[in-house]
Amino acid sequence: MRKVNRDDHEFLVRIDLKNDGYTESAVMEMSEAEKREHENKIMSFLVDEERGGYVIEDTAQEKPIAMILYAIANRDREYPWKTIYSELDRSWFQEDGRFLEVFNLWVHPDYRRTGLATQLKRKLDEEAERCGVNLIYTHTEERNLHVVELNEKLGYRQVRRGPIWDDVVRISLIKQLSAESRSPD
């Protein structure tokens, strides 16, 4: 497992566009401007201090087989997109409102149910502590019961069920870390 870098950009863009594991409510072609905007969004995970990710490679085949992207978010911030953060109990969050949000988790179909997702999620526990946040947030479609079960096995608990940005019902889960992780290094 290694931290993502600029060489991973094309792979990360491709995986994010796959929409693997979730329902796409309206299939549409992206304009060139939308493609560039998406590429820039993914690039932010490679260059922004408040974002990042990890990749696991199959060294024999020299190809990435799993990845996770995350962002340090703030429950109290206004975002230009639909979030449900304000619906979550404020007392779950540290005083400054910061938390780690899972942006995308993907494992190649040939490698699923081998523990790679667990390794990546556990790495985020370390990353959250390194960043001085005490809560990790993620969500998945309610139909992805195996994802819900994995998260619960890793200490996440369900805190919300319902649509977020479209009509698809999603389950929001959080994992609270120790109080010691509340102050950055």
Phi, psi and omega in degrees: 000139178215160177292145177294153176217178184303331179294342181272355189306307182300316178301312182295321177298312181300315181294318180296326180282345180296334185055040183282117177099003175215159184278133175262118186287329180217114179279125179211153177284145177270138174286168177300321179295319178294322177297315178297319178299318179295316178300319178294322178299314180293323178301329181299333178287345181262342186234340184276132180297334182269006181224164177178193180181174179224150179232142170246133182247150167271103186294328180295321181264357180051051178215148176288138182237353178200151179204156173218137176241147181216162174220145170276119182245176179224123182302329187267355182280150172273129180248150179281002177235167182288126173231168177243011185306318183293343177279346182272144183305122182300329183292344178287338187262153176291167188307318183278000175081356184285148176202166177260127178250130173286123180270316182201137175229128182217138173231133178306138182308325181289347185243007181290153180062034176242005178097000182294318178298320178298316178300316181294318179295321178294326177297326178292330174302313179297318182295319178299315179296319178300322181276356178075035175242152186249009183216138174244134180242141173210165172213159178209160176296145183298338179288344181273064184299326179296328178288317177300313180299318178300311180300317180296322177298329181269007175100006176278154175229147180288133180234350180197148175221127178156175178290156177242291182247354177215198183272358182285131178282127180239150176256123176266136180229148175230155172232120178267132180261177183297155179298334181297336183279002184287339181245129183295160179300000000 
